[in-house]
Amino acid sequence: MHHCFYTYLTLNHERFFTICILPDAVGTFPIVISRSPYVKHTVDLPEETLVQAYYQTVKPWVERGYAVLFQHCRGQGKSTGAFVPYLHEREDGLAFRAWIRSQPFYRGELYLLGASYTASLHYATAPFEPDVKGAVFEVQDSERYRLWYRNGQMRRGHACWHFGLYKDKCVRNKAFNMDSFSSLPLKGLSVRALGETAEDFEGMLEASSPSHAFWSTRLGGSDTKDAVLHANIPILLTTGYHDYYVGGVFTMWRQMDEQTKRKSALLVSPYNHGDGYSDDYGISFPKGQRRQAFGGDYPIAWFDYIRKGTPLPFETGTITYYRTFENVWQKDYDKTATTPLVLPLGTGISSFEYDPLCPPSFRQDGLVAEEVSGRPDVLRICTPPFAADTFVKGQMTAALAVETTVLDTSVYVRISLKKADYTYVLRHDITSLGYQEGEYRENSVAVLHFCFDDYAFLIQKGECLQIDISATDKNSYVCHTNKKGAYYWQTETERAITRVHLEKSYLCLPVESSSDRG
C-alpha cells in the first residue's frame, strides 16, 4: 500500500504546497525530489485531487521503492509569495531538503530530478550536499547568459518565457507580447509591461555582453553557472539537436571534471526541447526519442544503477547520440576522429538589405525550410552536390568576409540539408560586428566567425548543403537596430546593406572517417 499525503511547509516565511508519495506507511526510503513553477492549473483544484493525479504520474517510481516529493515553487500553484524566476530557488530548495532530513522516512539518500527550468532550480542549490547521491538534469543549460543571449543577440523565446512567468499570480494585466522586445528604447520595458521596475529583468536586458558584471551576481545566475562542474555525483544529462539549450548542455558536459564525467552520461536525440518534433514542418526519425531508444523509465533506471548497480541501456562516461539520417544511436561521439572539410562559398560579391523595422523571419532548427526566392533581405547559397556519403559530427564553423554601410549590424547564418523532397534546417548562428570586432568602420571588410552547436548527421551522395545569410531572425532574436552601442539604450534604427565577399568566405565541416568508426 502506497502512502500519499500533502502538507504546507512554512519555509523562508512562505507556505509551500508539497506532495509526498511513499512506498508504504512506515520505513525509510531513497527520496526523489522535484519542484516546479508550472502548476498554474492547480490553483482552484482540491489538494486531494492533486495528490491522486500526481500519484498516477509517479506510480512507477514508488513501485521501484522510491519516495517521491514534489513541491510547488514560491508564488506558483498553491504556494504563497511572488514568483520571480530564479530569485529564491537556492534558499527555498535548500530549506526543502533540510525539512526532508527531519522526516522519519529519510534514509540519507536524496536524488534530484528536473527538466528545463525544474533542473535550473536544482542547479541553484549547488554545491550538492553529501546525501545527494545522483541527479537527472534534462534539456537545460546551467549558465544564465547562454539562456538569454547568443553572441550578444538576445534570444526572444527565453526572454518571453521569463517575462510571462514573472510574478504570475501577482501581476494580472501584463502589457506584453512578442513584439515588446522590439520597442525602443528597451530600457524601462519592465515598467511599461509590468507596472513596476523588475531589477533582475532590467539587468538581463542591459547585459548583452558575457563579460558584463551582472552575470557575476546572484540575479545574473552566479549560483547556477558551474553547478555540475565538480559535482562528483552521477549525473544524467539529456538534450536534443533542436533543443533550445543544446549548445549549453554540450558545453556543460565538456567542462565537467573527469571524475564527475566518468560517473555521468549525456543522451542526445534528434528532436527538440520536448524530445519531439513539429507536426507541421518537422521530421520523424526511427526510435529517435530517448524513451523509444532507452525505455520510458530511463530516469528510474539511472537511479537504480546508482543505488544497485543494475545495467543501463547506455554507457557512462560518454555521449550517446543519434546519427541523424543514418538513423541509429551510437556511443562514439568523442572517440572517433574528424577531419575538417573546407567548402568555399563561391566567387564575387553578393549583398542583402536589412531594415530593422521589417526584419526577416525563418523557420528554426529541426523544421523543413521555407522558400525565400525574391527576398532582398536573404542571400541563399548552395554547395555543389556531395560526390560520396559524408558524415558530419561535431561543431561546424564558418567565416564570412563582410562589409556594411553602418557602424554596426548583425549577421545570421543558417545551414540546411537539401534532400530530394525537402530541405531540412540543421543549424544557425548569429553575431554582430560590434560583438566580434568592437570598433568597425563602415564600408570596410571584416571577417566574422561563426561556430554552430554540435550536430551529427549524414549527407548522402548527391545531396548538398544550403546556406542562408541574412541579418537576423525575428522568430528567434530581438532584432539589431544597426546602431552602434548596447541595444538597451537605442532609440532609433537605421537601414543597412551588407555585402559578402564570397571568395573570402567558407563553411568548415568536421567530417568523420569511416575507418575511425568505433
Secondary structure, DSSP 8 states (H G I E B T S, - for coil): --EEEEEEEEETTEEEEEEEEESSSSS-EEEEEEEES--GGGTTS-HHHHHHHHHHHHHHHHHTT-EEEEEE-TTSTT--S---TTTTHHHHHHHHHHHHHTSTTEEEEEEEEEETHHHHHHHTT-S--TTEEEEEEES--S-HHHHHEETTEEBHHHHHHHHHHTTTTT-------GGGGGSS--TTHHHHHHSS--HHHHHHHH--STTSGGGGSTTTTTTTTTTTTT--S-EEEEEEEE-TTHHHHHHHHHHS-HHHHHH-EEEEEEEETTS---TTT----TT-SHHHHH-TTHHHHHHHHHHH----SS-SSSEEEEEBTTTEEES-TTTS-EEEEEEE--SSEEEEEE-TTS------TTSB----TT-TT-EEEE----SS-EEEEE--EEEEEEEESSS--EEEEEEEEE-SS-EEEEEEEEEEHHHHHSS--TT--EEEEEE---EEEEE-TT-EEEEEEES--TTTB----S-SS-GGG------EEEEEEEEEEEEEEEEE-GGG--
